[in-house]
Amino acid sequence: MNRLSLLTATAIVACALSVSVTACAQETREFNIPAGGLGEALNAFASQSDQQIFFTADLVTDLSTGGLRGRHLPRGALDRLLAGTGLTWAETRPGVIYIRRGESTPRTAEAVAVEDVVVTGTLLKTSGELASPVLVLSRGDLDARGLGTVADTLAALPQNYAGAANPGASLALADQNGGNTSLATGVNLRGLGADATLVLVNGRRVAGSGSRGELADVSALPSAAVERVDVLLDGASALYGSDAVAGVVNIIMRRSFEGQESRLRLGAVRGSGEDIIASHLAGRTWSSGAAFISYEYQRTNSLNSLDRDYTRDADLRPFGGSDRRAVFSAPGNIVAFDAVSKAYVSRWAIRPGASGTATSPADLAANTANLTSQLLGVDLWPDVERHSLYGRVRQSLGDRLELSADVRFSRRSFGFDNGATVSILSVNRNNPFFVSPSGATSHTIAYSFFEDLGATRRKGVSRSVGVTGGATYDLGAGWTMDGYLAFAEERGGTTTYGRVNSLFLNEALGTAADNPATDYRASRDGYFNPFGGGGANNATVLAFIGSGYGGTVNRTRASSANFLASGSVLELPGGPLELAFGGQARSETFRTRSLTWASTVLPVSVVTPVRERDIAGLFAEARIPIVGEANARPGLRRLELSIAGRIERYDDFGTTSNPKIGLVWSPAAALTLRTSYGTSFRAPALTQLYDRSGVSVTTVPRADGANVLALYRSGGNPDLEPETAETWTLGFDYVRPAGLRFSVNAFETRFSNRISQPVAENVSGVLTNPSVAPFVTLVDPGNNAADLALVRTFTTLPTFTQGALYPDTAFGAILDARWVNATSVDVRGLDLTLAYPLEIGGDRLTFDVSGSYILDYDMQTTVAAPNLSVVGVVGYPVRLRSRAGLSWSHADLGADVHWNHVAAYEDGVGDTVEAWDTADLQLSWAPAGGAFAGLRLALTVLNLFDADPPFYNGAVGFGFDPGQANPLGRSVALQLIKRW
């Protein structure tokens, strides 16, 4: 379907709904709001009118209302509740209402606070309805989902693709980019990459996380301090600058809080994975300001691959798949390099006798193999301990100036069992345990150290800090001026322990003479026995060879100075013409250092020079009301045009400019149509430009399933250019007061000049996918001298940490996985949300549906590659992700049941991965009065029927796809929230 037909179809559906709009807009609603505090009354209004209403605690402190009963129009009901309070309201978009102070207020003894309302998708504070679609998750929505954190909620959105930028994808080796070393949780809207989704906190940038500093970690915030989350499902570089290609996630923290709130959540899954989250929020408001602080603690236990049948041993034949085990095992295999298959094949399997080691040729079985999973015993989910803190203070000075500051801090430590070291060992008669079935003086053995040393263990710490300070000044005549300074830092360090030091291994094997630089003597301390089953070596030998480790520390910093002025320029027949303009100066730095002890006598330290860039930008936005209340006519209630633009200069690659235009048309009170067009960009990450070159070893499958040993080149490219994108949206919102709410949004993003690693993104099919052939060099160093010389240019590099683990003649391919501007993507689809509330007697029911349907996802890996449709293919978004359910409440009780659907899709060879359907249930109790007033108790069961993920014949030996499912199974959590 082309863009014209897609957008036309959406418009036709919207126009069809407008037939009975006027009548629907006049429907009344039954209200039963008792007299009392205004805050409680507004919350009751939101529930009974099915509106989202936002206000700060200081606005309603000491204010009360006489209540409201009977049938009323929702707008009229809200006016009556606010009568005499000095407050007014504005609807920023259908069903989203903000409460503000009016022009005058009876509380004359207090200074009038300058409102600091954060509206996502615009620079204007009184934005009206937006031309771009924004999904709003209120505090109530976040609690109703029953998930532990805001990060979990964002990961579960239908528009998010979970195959990258989260711990599960990293540990299951689905995240081929490999940059998420600190196991952060990012947001990957439309599957365009976590670096193409801009994450803000209170409208302000955060520092990047991971080994490239390119993804924002949304798990670093204390969820209890979050007021709401806005998800802008449209490109927005004209407003926010780089990275806002697929969309923007703006996490809005609470502005103020009166009193205290405690939260405790206990969760568990089958096998392990217990999760504890505890938090406390305390705040105070006064006549001219407010302050609060929030602390959150989380502890999560790991989930191991041995706890699930489909991840246990890589033999997927019982599930209808392939045997993904390899000849690297314990006991090992005597192997030979096969020139035809360019892979090692087993000639004899080592079968130890009763002594635990092979002692004669009779213990070697010809023409067979011992097979073992290369990911045996690894964790699917890490151990996590997190401390998060957020604090905010604001103070009005007079009736025009407000000062504010906030600080956030997070420290997250994690650990997980990683794959054991596997190696090709060269053993000769110098080793006293040597056995030959053929009389040869040496043999090559494929070996896994799992039984000797166990899985390697990776530990890490991620620390996040953010500080902002700003001021808002009321200039008068409807104009305000905002300015703030911001600083953010992400620091992540990881170390892998239990690695084999190849230099020490060769000494212990007897392949190399005793090294005088070490205290080890094989004749005294023992030789390493590779002919056993894992229990044949003493502790001294194992401690010596297993002393290797490797670690890195990455630090990203971002600082900025920001200015924005906004207000009304002049009065047009359709309303005030509003304008906002401003500027930003931003600095970004990235540094990394590593310490590796894997093939040398002493650890090797590498410090990369600090990389930095400076950015300066100017931006502006105008909203032009062509038709408004004063000049409305039948079929043309409102017509508004919005125009925005931003120009930025980067000191390392030049200048970019990006416009955006939007149009909003409301033919009747309940219906709004909108469309937008804009361009976006993403600047190359500093590491993508300057990353240190390196070479490592990997294995890749051939078409027949055999594995080929390959050299894997990585590194930066200083000639990279910015990624660019064009985005279109067209949609409508149909909102009946206190009734049906229905939204449809059609979108298209054309993403060009993408910075990618074609090999890394297709590593499992790199030898069979013709589109990445330009990045693959097949070699035969055992028979070709030129190929051997080429291989040795990499294996002799000082940074090549595998050392002598693999003979130079063993390699069959060289893979170039360095960064290039190569890929283009064109994605088109539809987003849908629907909510329909009903009241039957004293019962309130709400039926809701949300989903994202991908019409096309076309990708060209390189300029020379064909344009491929990858929608519904493993590694990319599926056609449809949706969530539908029913919520019920009666007095203090509530229940929610929802069905989650992931459509069927194909694996890399055309086999079908079945659809995944799960059900979630939440039961809640929230007494409105009495001794338990302020308490909310909720029992949440995710994946109620404990449905296993659909089977996927994964190349790594796991029988599920972490991009579309998870191995957790049924999850049960009990949450307690107490307001003091």
Number of C-alpha atoms within 10 A of each C-alpha: 10 10 15 8 10 18 21 13 13 18 20 10 13 20 14 10 15 19 12 12 18 17 12 19 19 15 15 20 18 17 20 15 20 14 15 13 16 21 20 17 23 21 17 16 22 20 16 20 23 22 19 21 19 20 20 19 19 21 20 18 15 10 16 18 21 16 17 19 13 11 13 17 18 23 13 10 22 19 14 15 21 20 13 13 19 16 19 15 18 14 16 16 17 22 19 17 17 16 19 20 17 12 9 11 14 10 12 8 8 13 15 22 24 23 16 15 17 15 18 27 26 24 24 24 19 17 19 17 21 26 28 27 28 19 13 16 19 19 19 11 14 22 19 18 20 25 21 21 21 25 20 17 17 24 21 18 18 23 26 22 25 34 27 29 31 27 22 24 24 24 21 24 19 23 23 21 19 17 19 26 21 27 30 24 25 30 32 26 30 25 23 23 22 26 26 28 30 31 28 21 17 19 19 19 20 27 27 28 30 26 26 22 26 25 28 25 27 24 20 26 27 29 27 25 28 21 20 21 26 20 22 23 25 28 34 33 28 28 24 23 26 24 26 27 32 29 28 28 25 24 24 22 22 21 24 25 21 20 13 16 20 19 19 19 21 18 20 19 18 16 14 15 21 19 21 20 21 20 22 21 24 20 19 17 21 12 16 18 19 21 21 23 21 25 23 24 19 21 20 20 19 21 24 21 22 16 17 19 15 23 26 20 22 27 24 23 12 10 13 12 17 17 19 23 21 22 27 27 27 25 29 30 32 28 23 17 18 13 14 7 14 23 23 24 21 26 19 23 25 30 24 20 15 7 10 15 22 23 18 14 16 15 18 23 17 16 10 15 23 22 23 23 25 23 24 23 22 25 24 28 27 24 19 19 19 22 20 23 23 26 23 24 20 22 20 21 16 13 14 17 19 23 19 20 18 21 18 21 21 23 19 23 22 21 22 24 27 21 23 25 21 19 19 21 24 20 21 19 16 15 19 14 19 19 24 18 16 9 8 10 12 17 19 19 28 27 25 30 27 23 16 19 20 20 23 22 19 20 18 21 20 26 21 24 21 22 19 19 17 18 20 22 20 19 14 9 9 11 16 22 18 19 18 19 19 21 21 23 22 26 25 26 22 23 18 20 20 23 24 28 26 24 21 25 23 21 21 26 27 23 17 13 13 17 14 8 8 12 10 18 17 18 11 7 15 20 24 25 22 28 27 24 23 21 15 17 17 14 12 14 21 20 13 20 23 23 15 22 21 20 18 20 22 23 25 28 22 22 21 20 17 17 17 20 21 23 23 19 15 10 12 15 14 19 20 17 20 23 23 23 20 19 18 19 17 18 16 20 18 26 22 23 16 18 16 21 22 25 24 16 13 11 15 16 14 14 13 15 13 14 16 17 15 16 17 17 20 20 23 23 24 24 26 20 23 18 21 19 13 12 14 18 13 8 13 16 20 24 20 23 21 22 19 24 23 24 19 21 16 16 12 15 15 11 14 19 18 23 20 23 21 21 22 23 22 23 21 23 22 23 28 27 25 24 24 24 22 24 24 33 28 23 21 25 20 24 22 23 19 18 23 16 12 17 21 17 18 16 18 21 18 17 12 8 12 16 21 20 19 23 21 21 17 20 18 20 20 16 13 20 18 20 23 22 25 19 24 23 26 26 26 26 24 24 23 23 23 24 20 19 22 20 21 24 24 27 27 27 25 21 24 20 20 25 22 20 24 26 29 21 19 18 20 19 19 22 21 15 14 13 20 23 18 14 15 18 15 15 21 19 23 18 11 11 11 12 20 18 13 14 23 14 9 19 22 13 12 12 17 16 23 18 19 20 20 19 15 19 18 24 27 26 24 22 27 21 22 21 25 21 22 19 20 22 22 20 22 23 22 22 22 16 19 18 19 18 20 16 15 7 7 9 13 17 19 18 18 19 17 21 22 25 20 23 21 19 25 17 21 19 24 21 13 13 17 12 16 13 15 20 21 22 21 24 25 19 30 26 19 23 26 21 21 18 18 18 19 18 18 14 12 12 16 19 19 21 19 22 17 19 18 21 18 18 21 18 16 15 10 10 12 17 21 15 18 18 19 20 20 21 21 21 20 20 18 18 16 14 10 7 8 12 13 15 19 19 19 22 19 25 23 23 21 18 14 16 15 19 23 19 20 24 27 22 20 17 26 26 27 21 25 26 22 24 19 17 23 23 20 19 20 22 21 19 22 17 21 17 17 13
